[in-house]
Amino acid sequence: MNTQELIDGIKELKEEKNAVILGHNYMVPEVQDIADYIGDSLGLSHQAADTDAEMIVFCGVHFMAETASIISPDKQVLIPDLDAGCSLADSITVEQLRAWKAEHPDAVTVTYINTTAAVKAECDYCCTSSNAVDVINTIPEEKEILFLPDKFLGGYIEMVTGRELNIWDGACHVHEKIGELNLSEKQEEYPEAEMLIHPECGCSTSCMMKSAMYFDCEDGHIHSTSGMLNRAQESDADEFVVATETGILHRMRKENPGKTFHPANENAVCEYMKMITLEKLYDSLKYEQYEVKVEAELAERAHLPIERMLNIA
């Protein structure tokens, strides 16, 4: 099947099966273009909770499909490729978390959404980069907090809130390698560009330490992916350097045709996100593969921290 035949087939199958296609901002362009909703983890979680569709096809990575299953247990949740995992989610196991909690029995445990259902079930709160600061601010100041698994997002939260956190030593393999060198080189190459930096990046906390923005440049801003998209539309700037996974550039360029966007690091590509293709999306709808279903007891325990996240957002 050629590209147009795949697109037509996906649209027909979606209508036939009362399905909704949710796509992350890091998907390949052709998948973004056919998805019903494109967004970050928080936005897609809200869509999974609110949809009237009987089937959710999640074009993202596995923990996202798990989260959709937890939020909407009555829906059939599919992911087009079961191997689409997440290095950040893999950086902590439920056994490691239980051992860490045992060392801090009175602590409140906050997990970034990039974790497995089993890890979420052991936590008090879930958060995304969009609402992590708000989640932390709801916890009484006298409470000890364990934050997992992303050390860069944890460091960013500490600086914004002034709270001291116990932070797990995990990181996204894509964001971790976007460092200060990338940004300083790009700043020299594009001196008029505004810098958009994701808090998962290895440069985010050091950028905040050097100034309220970035180095001596007033045009630097730290945002979640949804925040980056909003900033790109609202800003008067015509040129941007974007420090996150390169998949977001497609949507930025599509929504802002008169503006120019450069990746901070051209190699910041998540191979797991890129596993989802039009062909796999078509097969997922046609053959109803591959279903992601979180066991009921585990889903019930994991639902509370996710519900708290959605209520704070």
Beta strands, then each sheet from edge to edge (+ up, - down):
strand 1: 19-24
strand 2: 37-39
strand 3: 55-59
strand 4: 76-78
strand 5: 108-112
strand 6: 125-127
strand 7: 145-148
strand 8: 166-167
strand 9: 194-197
strand 10: 220-222
strand 11: 239-243
strand 12: 260-263
sheet 1: 2+ 1+ 3+ 4+
sheet 2: 6+ 5+ 7+ 8+
sheet 3: 10+ 9+ 11+ 12+
end
